Amino acid sequence: MIEHATTLQDQVRRHLLEHEKIPQDEKIFSVYEPHTRWINKGKAKGAELGVPLSIMEESSGYIVAWRLHWEGGDTEAAVPLVEDAKARFPALRQCSFDRGYHSPENQKKMGELLERVVLPVKGRGSQESRAYEATEAFVQARRQHPAVESAIHALECHGLSRIRNRGAEWFERTVALSILAANCH
């Protein structure tokens, strides 16, 4: 606790007295759960505290792969998530992602792993990317994408709305048990 208090004291001094902007990765959001991060949910949804989670759901509703973002963001987790799923399910041919997962590197690497990558470009995009996103196959795959929001809600109903255990290891176990419970349900 003394170490956390010293760090917090330093950050308060730097922010209030020296008017320094504290980088996001240095900020302390929980003394008891140091792995806790600030999660921006978009303009309308505000923000949450926790650890970002990416899930991969197959067409019948089962969650087949997941990854906690202990560090980094969505763009860093996309390719490892697909690689894990592809290792367990070699027949995997197509995945759909949100815009937050897009980067040119992800587009290229996932293009090598999958037949069809449904990964919308951030912002307006080039004429080539807009033409690809207008194809019938891309549009049809994007129409199936909102089902993952239902899977996220199911996880919240099965224990992820509030994690009651302490520590990163128990946090990860709770996520795994919630996924198991949602798949069994």
C-alpha positions as a Markdown table, in Angstrom:
| # | Residue | x | y | z |
|---|---|---|---|---|
| 1 | Met | 0.0 | 0.0 | 0.0 |
| 2 | Ile | 2.9 | 2.4 | 0.7 |
| 3 | Glu | 4.1 | 1.9 | -2.9 |
| 4 | His | 0.7 | 2.8 | -4.3 |
| 5 | Ala | 0.4 | 5.8 | -1.9 |
| 6 | Thr | 3.8 | 7.1 | -3.0 |
| 7 | Thr | 2.9 | 6.7 | -6.7 |
| 8 | Leu | -0.5 | 8.4 | -6.2 |
| 9 | Gln | 1.2 | 11.2 | -4.2 |
| 10 | Asp | 3.6 | 11.7 | -7.1 |
| 11 | Gln | 0.8 | 11.8 | -9.7 |
| 12 | Val | -1.2 | 14.3 | -7.7 |
| 13 | Arg | 1.8 | 16.5 | -7.3 |
| 14 | Arg | 2.7 | 16.3 | -11.0 |
| 15 | His | -0.9 | 16.9 | -12.1 |
| 16 | Leu | -2.0 | 19.7 | -9.7 |
| 17 | Leu | 1.2 | 21.5 | -9.0 |
| 18 | Glu | 3.2 | 21.1 | -12.2 |
| 19 | His | 0.1 | 20.9 | -14.5 |
| 20 | Glu | 1.5 | 17.8 | -16.2 |
| 21 | Lys | -0.9 | 15.5 | -18.1 |
| 22 | Ile | -0.4 | 12.0 | -16.6 |
| 23 | Pro | -0.2 | 9.3 | -19.3 |
| 24 | Gln | -3.1 | 6.8 | -19.2 |
| 25 | Asp | -0.9 | 3.8 | -18.7 |
| 26 | Glu | 0.6 | 5.4 | -15.5 |
| 27 | Lys | -2.7 | 6.2 | -13.9 |
| 28 | Ile | -3.9 | 4.2 | -10.9 |
| 29 | Phe | -7.6 | 3.3 | -11.1 |
| 30 | Ser | -7.7 | 0.7 | -8.3 |
| 31 | Val | -5.3 | 0.2 | -5.4 |
| 32 | Tyr | -6.6 | -3.3 | -4.9 |
| 33 | Glu | -6.8 | -4.3 | -8.5 |
| 34 | Pro | -3.8 | -2.8 | -10.3 |
| 35 | His | -4.7 | -4.5 | -13.6 |
| 36 | Thr | -7.8 | -2.3 | -13.8 |
| 37 | Arg | -7.9 | -0.1 | -16.9 |
| 38 | Trp | -10.1 | 2.8 | -18.1 |
| 39 | Ile | -12.3 | 1.5 | -21.0 |
| 40 | Asn | -13.8 | 4.1 | -23.3 |
| 41 | Lys | -17.1 | 2.7 | -24.6 |
| 42 | Gly | -17.8 | 5.4 | -27.2 |
| 43 | Lys | -19.4 | 8.8 | -27.0 |
| 44 | Ala | -22.9 | 7.8 | -25.9 |
| 45 | Lys | -21.9 | 4.9 | -23.6 |
| 46 | Gly | -19.3 | 6.7 | -21.5 |
| 47 | Ala | -16.6 | 4.6 | -19.8 |
| 48 | Glu | -16.0 | 1.7 | -17.5 |
| 49 | Leu | -13.3 | 0.4 | -15.3 |
| 50 | Gly | -12.0 | -3.2 | -15.9 |
| 51 | Val | -10.0 | -5.1 | -18.4 |
| 52 | Pro | -11.1 | -5.2 | -22.1 |
| 53 | Leu | -12.3 | -8.6 | -23.4 |
| 54 | Ser | -12.5 | -9.7 | -27.0 |
| 55 | Ile | -14.7 | -12.8 | -27.8 |
| 56 | Met | -15.2 | -14.8 | -30.9 |
| 57 | Glu | -18.6 | -16.3 | -31.4 |
| 58 | Glu | -19.5 | -18.9 | -34.0 |
| 59 | Ser | -22.7 | -18.9 | -36.0 |
| 60 | Ser | -24.8 | -20.9 | -33.6 |
| 61 | Gly | -24.0 | -18.7 | -30.6 |
| 62 | Tyr | -21.2 | -20.5 | -28.8 |
| 63 | Ile | -18.1 | -18.5 | -27.7 |
| 64 | Val | -15.2 | -20.3 | -29.2 |
| 65 | Ala | -12.3 | -18.0 | -28.4 |
| 66 | Trp | -11.6 | -15.1 | -26.1 |
| 67 | Arg | -8.7 | -12.9 | -25.1 |
| 68 | Leu | -8.3 | -10.4 | -22.2 |
| 69 | His | -6.4 | -7.2 | -23.1 |
| 70 | Trp | -4.1 | -6.9 | -20.1 |
| 71 | Glu | -2.1 | -4.4 | -22.2 |
| 72 | Gly | -2.7 | -2.8 | -25.5 |
| 73 | Gly | -6.0 | -2.4 | -27.3 |
| 74 | Asp | -8.3 | -4.1 | -29.7 |
| 75 | Thr | -5.8 | -3.8 | -32.6 |
| 76 | Glu | -3.2 | -5.7 | -30.8 |
| 77 | Ala | -5.6 | -8.5 | -29.8 |
| 78 | Ala | -7.3 | -9.2 | -33.2 |
| 79 | Val | -4.6 | -11.3 | -34.9 |
| 80 | Pro | -3.7 | -13.5 | -31.8 |
| 81 | Leu | -7.4 | -14.1 | -31.3 |
| 82 | Val | -7.8 | -15.3 | -34.9 |
| 83 | Glu | -4.7 | -17.4 | -34.7 |
| 84 | Asp | -5.9 | -19.1 | -31.5 |
| 85 | Ala | -9.3 | -19.8 | -33.0 |
| 86 | Lys | -7.8 | -21.0 | -36.3 |
| 87 | Ala | -5.5 | -23.4 | -34.4 |
| 88 | Arg | -8.5 | -25.0 | -32.6 |
| 89 | Phe | -10.9 | -24.7 | -35.6 |
| 90 | Pro | -8.9 | -25.2 | -38.8 |
| 91 | Ala | -12.1 | -24.9 | -40.9 |
| 92 | Leu | -12.5 | -21.2 | -39.8 |
| 93 | Arg | -12.9 | -19.2 | -43.0 |
| 94 | Gln | -14.4 | -15.9 | -42.0 |
| 95 | Cys | -14.5 | -13.4 | -39.1 |
| 96 | Ser | -16.3 | -10.2 | -38.5 |
| 97 | Phe | -14.8 | -7.4 | -36.3 |
| 98 | Asp | -15.7 | -3.9 | -35.2 |
| 99 | Arg | -14.0 | -0.8 | -36.6 |
| 100 | Gly | -11.8 | -0.6 | -33.4 |
| 101 | Tyr | -9.9 | -3.7 | -34.5 |
| 102 | His | -8.8 | -2.3 | -37.8 |
| 103 | Ser | -5.2 | -1.5 | -38.8 |
| 104 | Pro | -3.5 | -2.1 | -42.1 |
| 105 | Glu | -1.3 | -4.7 | -40.5 |
| 106 | Asn | -4.4 | -6.6 | -39.1 |
| 107 | Gln | -6.1 | -6.4 | -42.5 |
| 108 | Lys | -3.0 | -8.0 | -44.1 |
| 109 | Lys | -2.3 | -10.6 | -41.5 |
| 110 | Met | -5.9 | -11.8 | -41.2 |
| 111 | Gly | -6.2 | -11.8 | -45.0 |
| 112 | Glu | -3.4 | -14.5 | -44.9 |
| 113 | Leu | -5.2 | -16.5 | -42.2 |
| 114 | Leu | -8.8 | -16.3 | -43.5 |
| 115 | Glu | -10.7 | -16.4 | -46.8 |
| 116 | Arg | -12.8 | -13.4 | -45.9 |
| 117 | Val | -12.0 | -10.7 | -43.4 |
| 118 | Val | -14.9 | -8.5 | -42.4 |
| 119 | Leu | -13.0 | -5.7 | -40.8 |
| 120 | Pro | -14.4 | -2.2 | -41.5 |
| 121 | Val | -11.9 | 0.6 | -42.0 |
| 122 | Lys | -11.8 | 3.3 | -39.4 |
| 123 | Gly | -13.0 | 6.7 | -40.6 |
| 124 | Arg | -14.0 | 7.2 | -44.2 |
| 125 | Gly | -11.5 | 4.9 | -45.8 |
| 126 | Ser | -10.2 | 4.8 | -49.4 |
| 127 | Gln | -12.3 | 4.3 | -52.5 |
| 128 | Glu | -11.0 | 0.7 | -52.7 |
| 129 | Ser | -11.9 | -0.1 | -49.1 |
| 130 | Arg | -15.4 | 1.5 | -49.5 |
| 131 | Ala | -16.0 | -0.6 | -52.7 |
| 132 | Tyr | -15.0 | -3.8 | -50.8 |
| 133 | Glu | -17.2 | -2.9 | -47.8 |
| 134 | Ala | -20.1 | -2.4 | -50.3 |
| 135 | Thr | -19.9 | -6.0 | -51.7 |
| 136 | Glu | -22.8 | -8.3 | -50.9 |
| 137 | Ala | -20.6 | -10.8 | -49.0 |
| 138 | Phe | -19.2 | -8.1 | -46.7 |
| 139 | Val | -22.7 | -6.5 | -46.1 |
| 140 | Gln | -24.2 | -9.9 | -45.3 |
| 141 | Ala | -21.4 | -10.8 | -42.9 |
| 142 | Arg | -21.8 | -7.4 | -41.2 |
| 143 | Arg | -25.5 | -8.0 | -40.7 |
| 144 | Gln | -24.7 | -11.1 | -38.6 |
| 145 | His | -22.2 | -9.2 | -36.5 |
| 146 | Pro | -24.7 | -7.6 | -34.0 |
| 147 | Ala | -25.3 | -11.1 | -32.5 |
| 148 | Val | -21.9 | -10.7 | -30.7 |
| 149 | Glu | -23.5 | -7.8 | -28.7 |
| 150 | Ser | -26.0 | -10.4 | -27.5 |
| 151 | Ala | -23.2 | -12.7 | -26.4 |
| 152 | Ile | -21.6 | -9.8 | -24.5 |
| 153 | His | -24.9 | -9.2 | -22.7 |
| 154 | Ala | -25.1 | -13.0 | -21.9 |
| 155 | Leu | -21.7 | -12.8 | -20.3 |
| 156 | Glu | -22.7 | -9.9 | -18.2 |
| 157 | Cys | -25.8 | -11.9 | -17.1 |
| 158 | His | -23.6 | -14.9 | -16.2 |
| 159 | Gly | -21.2 | -13.1 | -13.9 |
| 160 | Leu | -19.2 | -10.5 | -15.7 |
| 161 | Ser | -21.3 | -7.5 | -14.8 |
| 162 | Arg | -19.4 | -7.3 | -11.6 |
| 163 | Ile | -16.2 | -9.3 | -10.7 |
| 164 | Arg | -16.2 | -10.1 | -7.0 |
| 165 | Asn | -12.9 | -11.9 | -6.8 |
| 166 | Arg | -9.5 | -10.2 | -6.2 |
| 167 | Gly | -6.5 | -10.5 | -8.4 |
| 168 | Ala | -5.7 | -10.9 | -12.1 |
| 169 | Glu | -5.7 | -14.7 | -11.9 |
| 170 | Trp | -9.2 | -14.8 | -10.3 |
| 171 | Phe | -10.4 | -12.2 | -12.8 |
| 172 | Glu | -9.4 | -14.4 | -15.6 |
| 173 | Arg | -11.0 | -17.5 | -14.0 |
| 174 | Thr | -14.2 | -15.6 | -13.6 |
| 175 | Val | -14.2 | -14.6 | -17.3 |
| 176 | Ala | -13.6 | -18.3 | -18.2 |
| 177 | Leu | -16.4 | -19.5 | -16.0 |
| 178 | Ser | -18.8 | -16.8 | -17.3 |
| 179 | Ile | -18.1 | -18.0 | -20.9 |
| 180 | Leu | -18.6 | -21.6 | -19.8 |
| 181 | Ala | -21.9 | -20.7 | -18.2 |
| 182 | Ala | -23.1 | -18.7 | -21.2 |
| 183 | Asn | -22.2 | -21.6 | -23.5 |
| 184 | Cys | -24.0 | -24.1 | -21.3 |
| 185 | His | -27.0 | -21.8 | -21.1 |
